[in-house]
Amino acid sequence: MAIEKKQVIRIMFSGAKQNKKAQEYIEKKLQKINQLSKSILEFEVEIDKNKKGEYRVELMAKTLRKLYRAEDVSESIEASTDIASDELSAQIVRDKDKIRDLKRRGARSIKKKIVIDDSARF
C-alpha cells in the first residue's frame, strides 16, 4: 500500500485579475518542476501587476530542508512564468547534482581507504 503525499499549490493574485487560463498554465509548469524533485511539499506563486502594466511572477518551492525561489518581471504572466520556472528548475537540478557528487566523492574516498592487498593499486 503506497502512501500518497498531499501537495499544496497556492496561487495569489494581487493587483492582477484572476485568470483561469493563466492559473492552468502555471499549474502545468509546476507539474514539470515537480517531476524533477519528488520531495517538494508546497508551491507558492505570487502574481503582481505594477503601474507600468508589467507582471511580476514569484515562484517558491518548499521541501523539508530547502526553499527554492525565483522571480521575473515581463509583459505577460506566461512569459514571466516561463523564465521563473526555468530558474527554479535550474536551482533544483544544481542541488541534486551537488548531492549526487558528494555521495560519489564519499564512496570514492571509502574505496581508496579499503586495502585488499598491499601490492594492489587503485
N, C-alpha and C positions, 0 to 999 in steps of 0.2 A: 504494500500500500504506500503510494507516494504522497508526501505532504506537499501541497501546493501553497506557495507563498503569496501573500496578498501584496500587490504593488500599488502604490498611491501615485496618481498623476494629478497635480494641482496646477491649473492654468488661471492666471489672474490678469484681467484686462483693466488697465487704469488709463483714462484719457482716450481710449480707443473703443470703438463699438465691438461688442462681442460678435464674432463672425464664425458661423458653423463650419464654413469651408476652411478657414484658417486653422480652426481647432482640430479638424480631422487631419489636415496636413502636418500639424505639429505632432499629433499622436503617432502618425505614420513614421516620422523622423525619429521619435523617441523609441519606437519598436526596433528600429535598426540599431540604435545605440545600445539597447537592452540586449541584443544578440551578442555584442562584444563582451559584456560582462554580466554574468548571471547574478552577481551579488548586489546589484543596485536595488535598494529598497524603496526609494522615493524620488520622484521627479518634481521639480518646481519650475514653472515657466511664468515669467512676468513680461507683459507687453505694455509698453507706454508709447504714447504719441506726443511728440514735443511741438512747440509752436511753429516750427518750420514745416511740419507735416511729415516728419520722418518717424519711423517706428524703431524703438529700441526693444530688442528681444534678449532677455537674460534667461539662460538655461542653467539649472543646478541639478546635479545627480548626487544623491546621498547613498553611501554604503555604510557598513558597520564602522569602518576605520577612516574613511576619507570622504571629502566633499569635493566634487568636481564642479567648476563654474566657468561659463563662457558667456559673453555678451557681444552684440553687434548692433550698429545703427545704420539703417539704409531706408530707401524709399518705400519698400513694401515689406509686409510681415514675412512673406515666403523667402525673400532674399536674405533677410536678417536671420531667419531660422536656419537656412542652409549653411550660412557661414558659421553661426554659433554652434550648430550641431557638428560641423566638421572639426572645429576647435575642441569640442568636448570629446569626440571620438579619438582625436589625436592624443589628448591627455590620458584617456583610458588605456589606449594601446601602449603608450610610453610607459605607463605604470606597470602594465602586465609584462612588458619586455624586461623592465628593470627587475621585477620579482623573479622571472624565469632565469635571467642571467645570474642573479645572486645564488639561486639554487644550484645552477650548473657549476659556478665557481666553488661553492662549498663542497659539492660532490667531487670535483676535481682535486681539491686540496686533501680530502679524506683519502682518495685513491692514491695520492702521492705518499701519504704517511703510512699506508699499509705496506709492510715488507713481506713479500712472499719468499723471495730468495735474495741473498745479498748480492749475487752476481747479476740479477735481473735489472734491466734499465727501463725506465718509463719515460 
